[in-house]
């Protein structure tokens, strides 16, 4: 089984994740993560294994302008992320792919220069 296939969710799992787990668990640590990272206007954020995009959305809201990219291997999670409103801030670009083989040129993202979760 290919890596891409083994990480796919069935049915409405992504929607249930967003409805129940994000408010109860994920949103709490996501807010702390974005607080600590403190992305600034004009910066770039790459949310690796973004799931339904809670960190990417919070970062975009706080930045005002810049670039926010969400990357996840799961098509269902990305579909849920794309269906949710993003609020203020830069548009979020959602990409399907593995954190082990990121679909970006090697020099596109640098920890220390860009906020990479």
Protein Blocks (a to p, Z undefined) as FASTA:
>chain_A
ZZklmmpcehjllmmmmmmmmmmmmmmmmmmmmmmnopaehiacddehklnommmmmmmm
mnopacdddddfblklmmmmmmpcebeajddddddddfklccbdfklpcghjaccZZ
